[in-house]
Amino acid sequence: MAILVIAEHDNAALKAATLNAVTAAAKIGGDVHLLVAGSGAQAVATAAAAVSGVSKVLLADDAAYEHALAEPLAALVVSLAGGYGHILAPATSVGKNLLPRVAALLDVAAISDITGVVSADTFERPIYAGNAIATVQSKDAVKIITVRGTAFEAAAASGGAAAVENVAAAANPGLSRFVSAELSKSERPELTSARVVVSGGRGMQSGENFPLLEALADKLGAAVGASRAAVDAGFVPNDYQVGQTGKIVAPDLYIAVGISGAIQHLAGMKDSKVIVAINKDEEAPIFQVADYGLVADLFKAVPELTAAL
């Protein structure tokens, strides 16, 4: 049977995480269809049709889907589920909000955050903060799956020529309504897709010291992240958080500054290609996963590093 991938977008452009989910779908095998549900999202559907490996794009254009509210989206996905053996979405806040509802409505299991495809009904996913990998087999008629983007290469955004088919909106259950959105804006790369990430932890001592990391990040063209300890202490907003309960990143270079390396943080960044740790505590667990470690006072080392760049 065909595979349905829920496209994540902002009604203007396709989000990068969707391309990783398409790759996961291709590994399962079968025709890959992309569902673009939004309002005024024709440009997204056109971009989705060009994604390599996609054979059909379903466009549901309705005001109910403008803000990607989980309840009306779940009703739409359920209305389309009969023709699919697998329904996938990126393991982002949108996907993790949507697919458990779809699974509940279909009375099937939800398989979350997969990192590998063994076969069409068997998948790998991390458990115990990434310290073990569970192999999960599902016998459900339709498999509901969220995909960890960092575990799969992105599908090519061009080269495809899928047909775009309009589908009708499903009845809105009326369980939620959009009130407002408060979005943080930054000229730096998005944390989950950045090639370089500079993160700070409790060792930064206060939010007033984070400009040290921002100056380094600007030199490297990097995104800025933080450990949960730094977020909980109020140093930075929670959208900076990297870790088990934050964002999962796997950049080419991850620089951990003043981060001890708690297991919850390591779960969110240990797949980074190169890890650099700066910490004055030589016994800090972060050094066990770091490719390069510098035992030094960050307030001296970071400005020196920034100046050298």
Backbone as a ProteinNet text record, in pm:
[ID]
protein_1_A
[PRIMARY]
MAILVIAEHDNAALKAATLNAVTAAAKIGGDVHLLVAGSGAQAVATAAAAVSGVSKVLLADDAAYEHALAEPLAALVVSLAGGYGHILAPATSVGKNLLPRVAALLDVAAISDITGVVSADTFERPIYAGNAIATVQSKDAVKIITVRGTAFEAAAASGGAAAVENVAAAANPGLSRFVSAELSKSERPELTSARVVVSGGRGMQSGENFPLLEALADKLGAAVGASRAAVDAGFVPNDYQVGQTGKIVAPDLYIAVGISGAIQHLAGMKDSKVIVAINKDEEAPIFQVADYGLVADLFKAVPELTAAL
[TERTIARY]
84.1	0	87.2	26.7	99.1	125.5	215.4	255.5	220.4	156.6	119.7	213.9	278.2	364.7	297	284.6	224.3	330.2	308	404	392.5	506.4	508.1	549.7	476.9	500	439.3	460.5	403.2	307.7	249.9	160.4	233.3	364.4	442.8	555.6	618	732.7	729.8	784.8	793.9	905.3	880.5	982.8	1079.9	1204.9	1309.4	1283.3	1221.9	1198.9	1113.8	1030.5	946.7	1032.2	1143.7	1230.5	1293.3	1323.6	1376.9	1271	1146.9	1037.6	1011.5	1028.9	1012.5	1116.9	1239.9	1344.8	1308.2	1256.1	1213.7	1102.6	1008.3	899.4	952.9	1052.2	1110.3	1176.6	1235.5	1299.8	1196.5	1075.8	970.2	929.5	922.7	888.9	744.4	719.9	585.2	576.3	464.3	443.4	434.2	499.6	499.5	410.7	308.2	219.3	242.5	240.7	257.4	124.1	84	-37	1.2	-43.9	-24.7	-159.6	-175.5	-299	-270.1	-335.3	-309.7	-413.4	-382.4	-470.7	-387.4	-425.6	-345.1	-209.4	-207.6	-80.9	-45.3	-94.1	-65	85.2	157.6	302.6	372.4	321	378.4	354.8	234.4	202.1	291.3	318.1	406.3	547.3	596	729	730.3	622.3	614.1	616.1	553.9	549.1	687.3	779.1	914.6	1008.8	964.6	1050.4	1075.1	1200.4	1237.2	1178.1	1117.2	1060.6	914.1	853.5	711.1	632.1	530.9	453.2	321.9	271.3	147.6	144.2	86.9	66.8	-82.9	-131.3	-271.1	-278.1	-356.3	-367.3	-505.6	-508.6	-632.2	-621.4	-684.6	-672.5	-800.6	-791.1	-909.5	-863.8	-943.3	-907.9	-887.1	-950.5	-937.9	-796.2	-716.4	-581.7	-472.7	-512.6	-415.3	-307.5	-344.2	-249.6	-208.7	-234	-193.3	-243.5	-367.8	-425.5	-443.8	-408.9	-403.9	-541.6	-646.5	-777.3	-837.2	-847.6	-898.7	-806.4	-674.8	-581	-597.9	-616.7	-634.7	-758.8	-865.9	-988.8	-964.5	-886.2	-854	-772.4	-669.8	-583.1	-661.8	-748.1	-830.4	-921.3	-974.8	-1062.8	-989.3	-856.9	-776.7	-707.1	-712	-627.1	-657.7	-778.7	-818	-733.1	-671.2	-592.5	-445.1	-404.4	-261.3	-227.5	-108.7	-58.9	29.2	81.7	167.1	132.6	131.7	116.4	231.8	313.1	434.2	427.5	497.4	515.8	649.7	711.7	835.4	807.8	906.3	891.1	920.5	843.4	852	733.7	721.6	609.7	476.3	472.8	348.6	318.3	417.1	396	363.6	432.5	409.8	276.5	222.1	90.5	-20.2	6.6	-95	-111.8	-3.1	-17.5	-68.8	-37.6	-102.9	-255	-305.7	-450.9	-504.7	-430.4	-470.7	-472.6	-368.3	-360.6	-477.5	-512.2	-623.2	-754.9	-775.9	-900.1	-910.8	-794.9	-793.9	-783	-762.7	-746.7	-629.6	-515.7	-392.8	-280.1	-166.9	-52.3	15.7	78.5	163	308.6	389.3	532.4	606.3	670.5	726.1	876.5	920.5	1062	1150.1	1111.6	1193	1325.4	1428.8	1561.3	1608.9	1531.1	1569.8	1450.5	1457.8	1354.1	1415.5	1365.6	1413.5	1336.8	1205.2	1118.7	990.6	894.2	770.7	690.4	713.2	637.7	726.4	857.1	951.5	1043.4	1056	1128.1	1214.6	1315.5	1401.1	1372.3	1374	1353.6	1432.6	1484.7	1562.7	1473.5	1523.3	1456.5	1561.8	1518.1	1608.2	1706.9	1649.8	1730.9	1838.7	1806	1899.3	2003.6	1997.3	2096.8	2069.5	1950	1916.4	1828.5	1835.6	1752.7	1653.8	1525.4	1420.1	1382.9	1366.7	1315.6	1168.5	1081.9	937.8	870.1	788.2	712.3	564.3	497	354.8	277.4	168.5	80.6	-47.2	-53.8	-171.4	-186.8	-310	-337.3	-274.9	-270.6	-204.4	-105.5	18.9	123.9	133.7	122.7	130.8	268.3	348.6	491	538	610.6	684.9	831.9	898.1	1033.4	1131.7	1238.2	1344.5	1425.6	1418.6	1479.6	1630.1	1698.1	1843.7	1893.4	1804.8	1845.2	1836.8	1776.9	1758.8	1807.6	1871.9	1913.1	1789	1804.4	1693.5	1678.7	1555.8	1529.9	1560.6	1597.1	1625.8	1498.8	1511.9	1395.7	1356	1433.7	1402.7	1424.8	1373.1	1390	1264.5	1166.1	1039.9	939.7	835.5	729.8	597	560.7	438.7	314.9	205.3	77.7	21.1	-48.4	-113.9	-263.6	-320.1	-463.1	-528.8	-637	-710	-800.3	-800.3	-889	-976.3	-1095.2	-1190.4	-1151	-1183.2	-1159.7	-1254.2	-1208.6	-1293	-1374.9	-1479	-1560.1	-1474.5	-1481.2	-1401.8	-1468.9	-1398.1	-1461.4	-1486.9	-1427	-1452.7	-1402.7	-1296.3	-1245.1	-1140.2	-1091.3	-987.9	-1000.5	-940.8	-937.5	-805.9	-760.8	-635.4	-660.3	-579.4	-592.2	-481.1	-356.3	-244.4	-117.1	-14.5	116.6	222.5	313.7	427.2	552.9	611.3	723.9	852.4	958.3	1089.1	1154	1214.2	1276.7	1426.3	1502.1	1647.7	1703.8	1814.2	1881.7	1974.8	1993.7	2078.6	2002.6	2074.3	2007.8	1914.4	1815.4	1725.1	1804	1776	1855.7	1860.4	1747.3	1742.7	1804.5	1828.7	1885.2	2021.5	2075.6	2203.9	2319.4	2420.8	2540.1	2633.1	2623.7	2705.2	2613.5	2631.4	2552.6	2648	2628	2702	2602.5	2622.9	2528.6	2595.6	2517.1	2565.9	2485.8	2550.5	2484.2	2484.4	2466.9	2462.3	2590.9	2702.4	2829.6	2834.5	2736.1	2731.6	2695.5	2637.5	2607.9	2488.1	2465.6	2348	2321.3	2199.9	2165.1	2247	2297.8	2376.3	2508.3	2548.9	2675.6	2658.5	2535	2513.3	2560.7	2569.2	2627.8	2769.4	2841.7	2972.7	2957.4	2854.7	2829.7	2773.4	2691.1	2631.1	2738.1	2839.5	2949	3025.1	3048.6	3115.5	3029	2898.8	2806.2	2802.6	2805.4	2802.1	2926.6	3040.2	3163.9	3156	3086	3079.3	2954.5	2864.9	2737.9	2653.9	2658.5	2598.6	2467.7	2389.8	2273.3	2317.6	2238.3	2268.5	2168.1	2220.5	2135.7	2169.2	2104.9	2127.9	2087	2139.9	2098	1969.3	1904.9	1782.1	1810.6	1926.2	1960.2	1963.9	2019.6	2026.3	1887.9	1802.8	1666.6	1586.2	1595	1520.3	1563.9	1691.2	1741.2	1700.2	1636.1	1589.3	1694	1806.4	1911.9	1864.7	1793.5	1748.7	1608.6	1536.4	1402.1	1408	1294.8	1294.4	1309.9	1293.6	1314.3	1463.4	1550.1	1693.8	1730.3	1640	1677.6	1708.8	1824.8	1867.5	1865.6	1806.6	1807.1	1684.2	1670	1560.1	1424.4	1411.5	1285.5	1291	1395.2	1407.2	1416.9	1509.7	1526.4	1640.1	1621.4	1723.2	1803.4	1933.8	2018.1	2130.7	2178.3	2292.1	2374.2	2431.8	2507.1	2644.1	2712.3	2849.3	2942.3	2912.2	2995.1	2905.7	2926.4	2851.3	2951.1	2940.3	3030.4	2951.7	2987.9	2919.2	3002.8	2947.5	3020.7	2955.8	3031.2	2977.5	2864.3	2865.1	2762	2824.8	2765.1	2824.4	2810.6	2700	2679.7	2585.1	2475.7	2374	2316.6	2273.2	2227.1	2112.3	2027.2	1915.1	1963.5	2073.9	2128.6	2197.7	2274.2	2345.2	2248.6	2128.6	2030	1991.8	2008.6	1968.2	2078.4	2205.7	2313.4	2425.6	2416.8	2530.3	2553.5	2458.3	2476.9	2547.7	2589.9	2665.8	2795.2	2836.7	2955.4	3082.8	3099.4	3214.6	3162.9	3204.7	3161.7	3283.5	3273.9	3379.4	3323.3	3394.1	3347.9	3445.8	3391.7	3471.4	3411.4	3488.5	3438.8	3557.2	3546.3	3659	3667.5	3560.6	3560.1	3606.8	3726	3781.2	3708.7	3627.3	3550.4	3409.9	3377.5	3242.6	3212.2	3093.5	3058.2	3062.6	3051.2	3051	3179.8	3289.3	3417.8	3420.6	3327.9	3323.4	3270.7	3195	3141.6	3207.6	3288.2	3348.8	3463.8	3471.9	3587.1	3706.7	3678.2	3782.3	3734.4	3819.9	3783.6	3886.2	3837.7	3924	3885.4	3976.3	3953.2	4002	3907.5	3944.4	3824.8	3853.8	3749.7	3684.9	3556.3	3488.9	3492.5	3494.9	3493.8	3625.7	3727.4	3854.1	3867.8	3827.4	3849.5	3760.3	3633.3	3542.2	3579.3	3608.4	3653	3780	3873.1	3997.5	3968.7	3878.3	3840.8	3772.7	3683.1	3612.7	3712	3806.9	3907.1	3994.5	4027.2	4112.5	4042.5	3909.5	3834.3	3822.5
-120.5	0	124.9	236.8	362.5	413.9	507.9	567.7	715.9	764.9	905.7	976.7	1082.5	1165.4	1300	1341.9	1471.9	1579.7	1670	1776.6	1885.5	1929.2	2039.8	2166.7	2274.6	2397.3	2515.8	2635.5	2756.7	2825.6	2749.1	2796.2	2871.9	2883.4	2950.2	2862.1	2786.3	2703	2572.5	2469.6	2337.7	2337.8	2281.4	2273.4	2157.8	2178	2080.3	1942.6	1936	1807.3	1714.1	1770	1688.1	1603.1	1657.8	1586.4	1463.4	1472.5	1356.5	1248.3	1290.1	1193.6	1122.5	1193.7	1131.9	1021.9	1046.9	944.6	820.9	840	726.9	649.3	720.9	655.1	572.5	627	555.4	426	426.6	305.6	196.9	237.9	140.3	71	150.3	94.2	120	152.4	182.9	326.1	359.3	496.1	590.3	705.1	804	920.9	947.3	1060.8	1164	1291.4	1400	1471.5	1488.4	1564.8	1706.2	1803.2	1944	1998.7	2021.6	2076.3	2216.1	2315.4	2452.8	2545.4	2673.5	2774.9	2863.7	2868.9	2943.1	2878.9	2744.4	2670.9	2611.1	2671.1	2617.9	2615.4	2717.7	2722.9	2606.7	2567.8	2454.2	2325.7	2310.9	2191.8	2181.4	2294.4	2296.3	2252.2	2303	2263.4	2116.2	2068.7	1928.7	1835.7	1879.8	1797.7	1779.1	1870	1863.1	1778.2	1732.2	1652.9	1515.6	1477.2	1349.3	1233.7	1139.3	1021.7	1031.7	1149.4	1167.9	1143.6	1057.2	1025.6	1102.1	1152.9	1229.7	1326.8	1443.7	1542.5	1563.5	1550.3	1578	1716.1	1805.6	1942.3	1963.7	1986.7	2020.4	2167.5	2252.9	2397.8	2448.4	2481.7	2524.4	2609	2705.6	2795	2718.8	2601.8	2523.9	2474.8	2467.9	2411.8	2519.2	2644.2	2753.7	2748.1	2712.7	2716.6	2577.5	2476	2338.1	2291.1	2325.3	2275.7	2124.6	2054.6	1908.8	1845.7	1901.3	1836.2	1834.1	1946.7	1939.3	1862.2	1872.1	1796.5	1646.4	1605.2	1463	1409.6	1488	1445	1427.6	1517.6	1507.5	1381.9	1357	1242	1112.2	1106	985.8	962.6	1070.7	1056.2	1001.1	1017.2	970.6	838.2	790.8	679.9	547.9	532.1	403.2	354.5	444.6	404.3	385.3	385.9	384.2	277.4	219.8	122.8	187.2	306.4	380.6	529.2	595.6	741.7	795.6	882.9	934.2	1085.4	1136.2	1280.1	1301.8	1416.8	1446.7	1449.9	1408.4	1408.6	1548.2	1644.6	1783.1	1808.3	1929.9	1959.7	1939.6	1968.8	1949.9	1801.1	1724.1	1581.6	1507.2	1542.2	1473.1	1512.9	1624.9	1667.8	1601.1	1579.4	1529.4	1377.7	1304	1160.8	1076.3	1107.3	1029.3	1041.7	1157.2	1173.9	1087.5	1084.9	1001.7	854.8	811.5	672.3	637.3	728.4	702.9	691.9	778.2	775	648.7	596.7	474.8	348.8	369	258	167.3	231.1	157.5	216.5	148.2	196.6	311.8	400.1	505.1	468.7	469.8	439.5	571.8	615	750	753.4	858.1	894.6	784.4	724.1	614.7	667.6	586.2	621.1	522.7	416.2	317.3	237.9	192.7	107.7	-29.6	-132.2	-268.8	-335.6	-319.1	-371	-288.9	-327.9	-250.4	-248	-345.3	-346.4	-341.9	-321.6	-324.6	-202.7	-137	-9.4	-1.5	83.9	108.3	245.6	253.5	381.9	383.2	498.4	504.8	502.1	439.6	440.3	469.4	496.8	528.5	638.6	749.5	866.9	832.6	737.3	702.2	600.3	547.9	450.1	310.2	289.6	160.6	186.1	94.2	104	-10.8	22	-80	-110	-237.3	-278.6	-313	-239.4	-247.1	-299.4	-401.5	-455.1	-426.9	-381.8	-351.1	-437.3	-498	-577	-500.8	-372.8	-292	-274.7	-258.9	-242.5	-114.4	-12.7	112	148.2	177.5	212.1	364.1	414.6	558.2	587.1	668.1	678.8	824.4	866.3	992.4	959.7	1045.1	1019.4	1119.6	1069.4	1159.1	1206	1334.1	1386.8	1368.6	1375.8	1367	1227.5	1127.5	990	953.9	1042.4	1013.8	1131.7	1100.9	1206.4	1274.5	1399.7	1472.3	1429.7	1408.4	1380.8	1506.5	1489.1	1604	1686	1816.5	1904.8	1930.5	1880.9	1900	1769.1	1763.7	1643.8	1560.6	1584.4	1511	1580.7	1507.5	1564.4	1500.4	1511.5	1447.5	1525.6	1454	1518.5	1577.6	1690	1752.7	1729	1670.1	1637.7	1709.7	1779.3	1849.2	1750.9	1759.9	1676.3	1766.1	1717.3	1796.5	1800.4	1910	1921.1	1827.8	1776.3	1692.1	1780.8	1724.5	1799.3	1839.5	1966.3	2017	1979.3	1905.6	1865.9	1982.9	2097.5	2216.4	2206.7	2129.9	2110	2213.9	2290.2	2388.6	2505.3	2617.7	2733.7	2806.4	2871.2	2945.7	3081.8	3113.8	3241.7	3336.4	3294.9	3380.7	3297.6	3353.7	3287.9	3391.6	3354.5	3440.2	3369.2	3419.7	3352.5	3429.2	3355.9	3418.8	3426.5	3538.6	3557.2	3576.8	3516.4	3526.3	3519.2	3590.6	3584.6	3464.1	3396.7	3277.4	3158.6	3053.9	2934.9	2871.3	2796.8	2723.5	2613.9	2597.5	2508.1	2365.2	2312.1	2172	2145.2	2251	2229.6	2295.2	2357.6	2426.9	2328.9	2366.4	2283.4	2293.9	2407.4	2429.6	2479.3	2423.8	2466.2	2496.3	2611.2	2648	2651.8	2566.7	2558.7	2592.8	2655.2	2689.9	2621.4	2598.2	2531.5	2613.9	2545	2613.3	2690.7	2644.2	2711.4	2853.6	2891.2	3029.7	3127.8	3075.9	3149.5	3243.6	3305.9	3392.7	3417.9	3463.2	3495.6	3612.1	3696.9	3812.1	3770.1	3645.2	3596.9	3525	3501.3	3430.9	3508.9	3642.2	3712.6	3664.3	3605.8	3546.4	3435.9	3352.2	3244.2	3297.2	3400.9	3457.2	3517.3	3578.1	3634.5	3522.3	3411	3296.2	3235.8	3224.4	3167	3250.9	3383.1	3470.9	3453.1	3428.7	3406	3275.2	3176.3	3043.5	3022.9	3120.6	3102.5	2995.1	2992.7	2883.5	2924	2822.7	2843.1	2837	2896.6	2895.4	2806.4	2714.1	2625.4	2635.2	2549.8	2552.5	2418.6	2390.9	2272.8	2304.7	2200.4	2223	2302.9	2279.7	2352.8	2502.7	2542.7	2684.9	2742.2	2661.4	2707.4	2718.1	2614.7	2615.8	2730.7	2769.9	2880.7	3016.4	3015.4	3140.2	3215.7	3149.2	3218.7	3252	3157.8	3173.9	3114.4	3146.8	3090	2939.2	2871.6	2725.4	2675.8	2763.9	2716.6	2699.3	2733.1	2707.2	2566.1	2500.3	2378	2261	2200.2	2079.4	1964.4	1852.5	1738.2	1652.4	1559	1463.2	1532	1638.4	1711.7	1842.2	1856.8	1974.8	1934	1993.3	1964.8	1866.3	1779.9	1682	1740.5	1750.2	1809	1712.1	1723	1641	1721.1	1833.9	1919.2	1860.4	1923.1	1882.5	1914.3	2022.6	2064.8	2111	2054.3	2093.4	2136.4	2260.9	2315.3	2331.7	2253.2	2255.8	2336.2	2446.3	2538.2	2541.8	2502.7	2506	2407.6	2297.7	2195.2	2070	2019.9	1905.8	1776.9	1764.1	1644	1545.1	1595.3	1505.8	1419.4	1299.9	1203.8	1260.1	1344	1400.6	1495.4	1565	1654.7	1573.7	1473.6	1392.1	1326.3	1292.7	1228.2	1317.1	1447.8	1540.5	1582.7	1546.3	1597.4	1497.9	1376.4	1285.8	1232.3	1254.1	1212.6	1318.8	1427.5	1531.7	1471.5	1517.1	1457.1	1486.2	1610.2	1647.6	1723.7	1680.5	1744.8	1805.2	1932.9	2004.6	2048.2	2018.8	2055	2150.6	2255.7	2350.3	2354.1	2307.6	2300	2298.8	2369.2	2374.9	2250.5	2168.1	2044.7	1929.4	1880.8	1775.7	1642.9	1629	1506.6	1514.7	1622.9	1639.7	1528.8	1468.2	1358.5	1396.9	1525.3	1568.4	1526.7	1516.8	1481	1335.5	1253.8	1113.5	1097.1	1194.6	1186.7	1287.8	1377.4	1483.3	1429.3	1478.6	1447.5	1533.2	1655.8	1747.5	1810.5	1809.6	1866.9	1969.4	2079.6	2183.8	2208.3	2174.1	2200.6	2341.5	2434.2	2575.3	2654.9	2774.8	2869	2923.1	2898.2	2939.3	3090.6	3166.3	3311.9	3366	3282	3317.4	3249.6	3123.7	3045.3	3091	3119.2	3153.5	3285.7	3392.8	3515.3	3495.8	3414.7	3388	3313	3216.4	3141.4	3232.9	3317.5	3410.3	3504.6	3555.1	3647.9	3579.3	3451.9	3376.8	3351	3347.8	3325.3	3453.2
0	0	0	-37	-40.6	100.7	109.2	236.9	234.1	338.3	347.7	443.4	395.8	479.8	500	624.5	654.7	635.9	543.2	517.2	623.6	674	769.2	695.2	717.5	641	715.3	659.7	719.7	622.2	531.6	425.5	315	328.2	224.9	174	264.7	226.8	303.6	242.4	303.8	407.5	525.7	628.7	597.6	634.3	600.2	659.1	776.4	841.9	757	670.9	583.8	490.8	444.9	350.3	416	544.5	616.9	631.6	655.1	668	535	423.4	291	271.1	315.1	304.7	386	507.6	589.9	520	458.2	386.7	270.3	200.4	87.1	132.2	252.1	304.4	336.8	371.7	399.4	269.5	161.7	31.6	-5.5	-131.1	-179.3	-227.2	-289.8	-336.8	-217.6	-229.6	-122.2	-162.8	-81.9	-104.5	5.5	-30.5	66.4	85.5	209.4	239.1	280.3	202.9	236.3	280.1	409	463.5	515.2	457.5	498.2	438.1	442.8	385.5	294.1	166.9	70	50.1	48.8	49	-86.7	-194.2	-326.9	-354.8	-308.3	-330.5	-260.3	-143.7	-70.4	-148.9	-204	-282	-404.7	-468.1	-585.4	-546.5	-432.8	-384.6	-346.5	-285.3	-245	-366.1	-474.7	-595.6	-657.1	-626.5	-682.4	-598.5	-480.3	-392.6	-455.4	-462.2	-521.4	-441.5	-511.3	-446.1	-415.4	-430.8	-403.4	-532	-525.3	-645.3	-654	-541.3	-544.3	-427.1	-451.1	-344.9	-327.1	-205.1	-172.3	-108.6	-167.2	-116.1	-55.9	74.9	145	184.9	109	130.5	195	322.4	397	514.6	552.1	663.2	793.7	807.9	931.9	954.1	845.7	856.3	854.5	862.3	850	957.5	1080.2	1192.9	1240.2	1160.6	1191.1	1327.9	1361.2	1485.8	1474.6	1580.8	1575.5	1554.3	1614.2	1609.8	1468.6	1398.6	1260.7	1166.8	1189.3	1106.3	1127.3	1251.8	1280.7	1210.6	1211.4	1143.7	994	935.2	792.8	763.6	844.2	821.3	836.1	936	955.8	835.8	777.7	661.4	540	537.3	424.7	452.6	576.4	621	552.5	502.9	447.4	332.4	260.2	144.4	171.9	300.9	332.4	435.7	419.6	516.5	621.4	591.3	684.4	675.9	789.9	794.4	877.3	816.7	880	894.3	994.7	1012	1080.7	1060	1133.7	1283.9	1363.9	1509.7	1564.7	1516.2	1563	1656.4	1704.6	1794	1721.8	1591.6	1514.8	1498.3	1454.5	1433.1	1560.6	1669.6	1797.2	1860.6	1817.9	1864.4	1783.2	1654.3	1562.4	1563.3	1541.8	1514.1	1630.7	1756.8	1863.9	1860.3	1820.6	1807.6	1693.6	1583.5	1469.8	1511.7	1582.2	1627	1718.6	1808.7	1900.8	1825.1	1728.5	1651.5	1565.6	1520.7	1440.3	1526.1	1657.6	1752.1	1714.4	1684.4	1656	1740.5	1741.3	1818.3	1745.1	1820.5	1764.1	1791	1688.2	1702.7	1687.8	1794.5	1796.8	1775.2	1705.3	1700.5	1643.6	1531.7	1478.1	1423.5	1436.2	1384.5	1278.8	1257.1	1157.4	1109.3	984	925.4	900.2	967.9	949.5	836.2	837.3	732.2	734.2	651.8	641.6	770.6	860.8	986.4	1110.5	1091.3	1203.7	1199.1	1313.5	1318.2	1443.3	1439.2	1554.4	1611.4	1744.1	1811.5	1941.8	1982.1	2105.5	2229.3	2334.6	2465.1	2571.9	2693.8	2804.4	2765.2	2715.4	2677.4	2575.3	2487.4	2381.4	2420.2	2542.8	2586.2	2533.9	2481.1	2420.8	2299.2	2204.5	2084.5	2086.1	2084.4	2081.8	1937.3	1906.8	1776.7	1795.3	1726.6	1748.5	1622.6	1639.2	1525.9	1547.2	1441.8	1450.1	1351.7	1398.9	1313.4	1278.7	1317.7	1286.9	1135.6	1092.3	949.1	895.3	978.9	939.8	1050.6	1010.2	1105.9	1116.1	1237.6	1263.8	1322	1253.8	1287.2	1283	1386.1	1376.2	1353.2	1277.8	1228.3	1286.9	1351.4	1398.6	1277.6	1247.5	1126	1118.9	1234	1232.5	1197.7	1198.1	1171	1022.8	941.4	799.7	716	604.5	512	454.8	418	355.2	209.7	167.9	26.7	-53.9	-179.4	-265.8	-285	-271.5	-283.1	-427.4	-521.4	-663.1	-737.4	-857.9	-938.7	-951.1	-864.6	-870.6	-959.9	-996.8	-1081.1	-1043.7	-917.7	-869	-911.9	-925.3	-953.8	-825.1	-837.7	-722.9	-733.5	-628.8	-627.3	-510.9	-538.6	-433.1	-359.3	-226.1	-145.6	-59	-29	48.8	195.2	259.9	403.4	477.9	590.6	675.4	768.6	824.2	920.2	1039.6	1075.4	1186.5	1318.2	1406.7	1533.3	1627.3	1600.8	1682.1	1825	1846.2	1981.6	2021.7	1927.1	1958	1861.9	1899.7	1811.5	1830.8	1726.1	1732	1798.1	1896.5	1966.6	1924.5	1942.2	1903.6	1901.9	1843.9	1842.1	1875.6	1963.8	1996.5	1948.9	1842.7	1779.2	1803.9	1838.5	1852.8	1714.5	1684.3	1553.6	1570.7	1481	1487.6	1346.9	1326.1	1196.7	1189.6	1301.6	1303	1245.4	1206.6	1152.1	1254.5	1205.8	1293.9	1364.8	1491.7	1576	1521.4	1478.7	1438.4	1301.3	1222.8	1089	1070.1	1175	1164.3	1148.7	1070.8	1053.1	1174	1245.2	1364.7	1476.4	1596.1	1711.7	1827.4	1891.6	2012.3	2126.8	2227.1	2338.8	2471	2557.7	2690.7	2798.7	2912.4	3023.5	3149.6	3260.6	3390.3	3418.2	3359.7	3380.1	3326.4	3243.3	3193.9	3305.7	3414.7	3538.5	3529.6	3413.7	3398.5	3250.7	3222.6	3084.8	3030.9	3119.5	3076	3012.6	3036.7	2981	2847	2805.7	2679.5	2556.3	2560.5	2444.9	2410.5	2507.6	2477	2372.4	2390.8	2296.6	2165.6	2174.2	2053	1962.7	2023.1	1943	1872.3	1943.6	1882.6	1773.4	1800.3	1702.3	1575	1589.7	1472.4	1386.1	1449.9	1374.2	1295.4	1351.3	1290.6	1205.3	1202.6	1133.6	1199.9	1332.6	1409.1	1475.3	1513.1	1598.1	1744.2	1832.1	1975.1	2047.2	2128.5	2207	2354.4	2432.8	2577.2	2637.1	2754	2828.5	2904.1	2953.8	3029.2	3156	3216.4	3338.2	3312.9	3197.7	3164.6	3137.2	3072.9	3044.7	3173.5	3257.5	3383.4	3474.1	3462.5	3544.3	3488.1	3370.8	3311.3	3232.4	3201.9	3126.2	2984.5	2922.1	2782.8	2769.4	2660.8	2640.3	2616.5	2635.1	2623.5	2480.8	2379.3	2242.3	2210.6	2305.3	2290.8	2336.5	2406.9	2478.6	2385.9	2408.3	2337.6	2437.7	2400.1	2491.5	2477.2	2566.9	2562.4	2564.6	2643.3	2651.1	2573	2491.3	2406.7	2260.7	2190.1	2048	2025.9	1927.1	1889.7	1774	1790.1	1685.9	1650.1	1527.3	1483.6	1383.4	1427.4	1334.8	1301.7	1207.2	1176	1293.1	1364.5	1478	1591.7	1711.5	1830.1	1936.7	1981.4	2083.2	2212.1	2313.3	2442.6	2541.3	2587.8	2674.8	2812.5	2914.7	3050.2	3070.9	2994	3003.8	3065.3	3172.7	3242.2	3161.8	3088.8	3008.7	3072.6	3131.9	3187.7	3076.2	3111.7	3011.9	2927.4	2989	2914.4	2805.3	2830.6	2728.4	2619.3	2658.3	2560	2461.8	2507.9	2421.4	2303.6	2320.1	2214.7	2120.9	2149.3	2063.6	2037.3	2090.9	2080.7	1939.7	1848.3	1709.3	1626.2	1689.4	1619.3	1565.2	1447.8	1384.7	1464.3	1508.8	1590.6	1712.5	1832.2	1956.5	2025.6	2057.9	2129.4	2264.2	2372.3	2506.2	2572.2	2633.3	2711.5	2851.5	2949.9	3086	3181.1	3292.1	3385.9	3473.8	3472.8	3550.9	3462.7	3485.3	3399.6	3415.5	3520.9	3542.8	3482.4	3416.6	3360.7	3260	3266.8	3175.3	3027.4	2996.9	2856.5	2785.7	2861.8	2800.2	2753	2802.8	2761.3	2619.5	2571.2	2435.2	2341.1	2398.3	2317	2232.8	2109.8	2024.2	2063.7	2107.8	2154.5	2284	2384.5	2513.2	2559.6	2612.8	2666.6	2811.4	2904	3046	3073.1	3082.2	3095.3	3144.6	3193	3233.1	3106.4	3088.6	2965	2945	3053.9	3041.6	2986.6	2988.6	2926.1	2790.3	2783.8	2660.8	2545.6	2573.6	2465.5	2397.7	2473.2	2405.2	2325.9	2376.4	2302.4	2172.9	2180.1	2060.5	1958.4	2006.9	1917.9	1849.9	1927.7	1872.4	1769.7	1792.6	1699.4	1565.9	1569.5	1445.5	1364.7
[MASK]
+++++++++++++++++++++++++++++++++++++++++++++++++++++++++++++++++++++++++++++++++++++++++++++++++++++++++++++++++++++++++++++++++++++++++++++++++++++++++++++++++++++++++++++++++++++++++++++++++++++++++++++++++++++++++++++++++++++++++++++++++++++++++++++++++++++++++++++++++++++++++++++++++++++++++++++++++++++

